[in-house]
Structures are given as structure tokens and as C-alpha cells.
Amino acid sequence: MPTRDSRYAGLPSTDVRLLPSVSGEFRHTLAEGERLDHLASKYYRNPRMWWRICDANPDFVSPLELVGSGPLRTLRVPLRPGSPPADVSKELQPHPAVVRFRFVDDPRSDGVSALVTYNRVLASERPVLALLAGFRDGTAPPQAVGRAGKQITIPPDLP
């Protein structure tokens, strides 16, 4: 709620808007670089209807996260065979930019990769990779894991 001397005081749009129940008729597979206003223009012929797509995909914290442009970024970092996950965890846990990490089988090799999600506002890719310098497999480069290829719900147009 704004203070009484705020420029937003008294405006009806300052109330919290509850998410409506929205169901989609079909799914859209995201391509690299797509924007919500472009999707709204494509499906509704109105770029300002992007909020309908956001309402139908409540799992995402922000509209930017929905199309993979938010502050969080995930890297797949191939690890050297025999790298103990406990040691890798000790390097990643104390860093303030690292939001979460987990270990997965790497389809590009027979090894394991660390999926590291970090906040790009707090750190760039370079210091995050420096944390893993002693554990990285030098044969495969780190790879950004984005939203491209993932599906989102596109709700029907309003009547």
C-alpha cells in the first residue's frame, strides 16, 4: 500500500491483483530470443496482451523468467571424472550469487555435470566458473541452459 504522499496514492491499480484461473488451449515451444510482447502480438494481434500468457504460466516468478531473460541463469558445467560432489558443493555453497546447483549425468560424455543456477545481477559467468576451475572437464565447454525448446501455455483470446 503506498504512503499518502506517494504519487500512486488513491489509484485503484495499487491493490494486489489475484491471478485468475486461466487454462490454455495449446502450447507454444519457445525459440531463443522470443519476447512476450511478440508472442502476444502473434496470438492475440495485440502486444499489450502479454499478461494473459503470464497468467496462464504461474510457475514463473516474473515475466522475464518465462522467456529466459530474467536475472537467473543456469550453466551446465561438465566435471572431470572422479570429482567428488561433496568437494564441488563446498566450493559452490558459500558464494552469494549461486542460487542452487545439482549434479546430473552429462549426455555429451560419460561423466557428470553440475547444473549451477546463479544470479547475473550479483556475478557474471566468469567468477562462477572460477569456483569450479579445479573440477571442470577441459574437453567440453560450459553450456547455458535456457528456455529455448521448452513449452509454455497460450490461453485463448478474451471474448
N, C-alpha and C positions, 0 to 999 in steps of 0.2 A: 504494500500500500504506500503510495507516495506521500511525502510530507505536505502540509497545507501550502507551503510556499514553492512547491515543485511546479514546473511548467506542465506536468501531467496530471496535476490535481483536478479532480472533477470530471475527468474524461471517462466515459464508460468502458473504454478498451483496457483500462488498467486492472480490471478484475481478471482472475485466473480463468483461463478457458479450459474446461474439461475436454478431453479427447472424445469425440463422438464414436459411436460404433460404426465402423466402415469395413465393408468387405469388398474384395476385388473380384472382378470378372476374369481377369487374366494377369499373367506375369510378364515382366519385361526383364530381359537379360542386359545388364549394364555393360557398356563399352567404355574403354579408357577415355577419360576427359568429359564424359557426359555431365550435363548440369540439369538441375531440377527445373529451371525455367524453360529449358529447351524441351524436356520431356513433357511438361505441361502444355507447351505450345503444340507439340506433336499430337498428343492425345486429346486435348481439350480445345485446341485452337485459341488458347489464352495463356500466355506465360505467367500471369499472376495467379493461376490456379495451382501452383506448385504445392501449396499447403495441403491439398487433397491427397497427394501422393505421400506426404509426410504422415498424415493422419492414418493412412492405411498401413504404414510400416512403423508401428510404435516401438519396435525393438531398438531403434537407433536414437541415441541421445540428442543428436542435433541434425538438422537438415544437411549439413556438410558431411557428417559421418555417413549418411545414407548413400552418397555418391563417392565416398572415399576421399574427400578433400578436407577432412577435419584435422585437428591438431595431433591425433593419434596415428601412428604409422607402425606397421608390423614388418619386420625383416625375417626372412628365413636364412639362417646362418649355418652352413654345413660345418660340423665339428669333426676334428681329427679322430680317427678310430681309437678307442680306448680312453677318450676324455671322460673323466669321472663326472657325472651330472652334479654331484654334491659340490665339487670344486667350481664348476661353472656357476652354480647357484650362488655360491659365496661371493663371486665377482659381481653378479648382476643385482642381488638383493639390495645392497645399500645405496645404489645410485638413484637419486631423486627423480630422474626422468623415466626410469624403467617402470612401466605400469604393471606389466605381467610378462611371464615367459613360461614356456613349456617345451618339452622335448618330443620330437616326432621322428618317425622313420623318414629318411630322405629318399624320395623316388628317383632322384638323379644319380644316386650312388647306393652303395650297400650300407651306408653309415646312418648316423643320426644327425638331425639338425635342431638348432634352438630356434623357436619362434619367439622373437622378442618384440613386444609392443612398447613403444616409448612415446613420450610427449615431445613433439617437434618444437614446441614453444620453449621448453627447458633445455633441450640439447639437439644437436644435429646428429646425423648418422655417424660421423667420424668418431666422436668420443664413445658412442655406444659400441661400435665395432672394436675400438681400442680395448674395451673391457674384456673382449673375447680373443684378443690377439694371440695368446698362448694356446688357445684351444681350437682355433679355426683350421679347417682343411683348406690348404692353399690351392687345391686343384679346381674347386668350384666357387665362383663368386657369390657373395650375399645377394639375395633377391628380395625385392619389395613384394609383399603380399597385399594386393589391392582388392577392390570390389569388382573389378572388371571380370565379367563372366558369371557373376552372382545374380540371382533373380530378386526382384522386388515386386510388390503387388501394385497394380494400377487399378484404382477403383473406377466405377462407372461415372460418367459425367453427371452433374446435378441436373435435375429436370428443369 
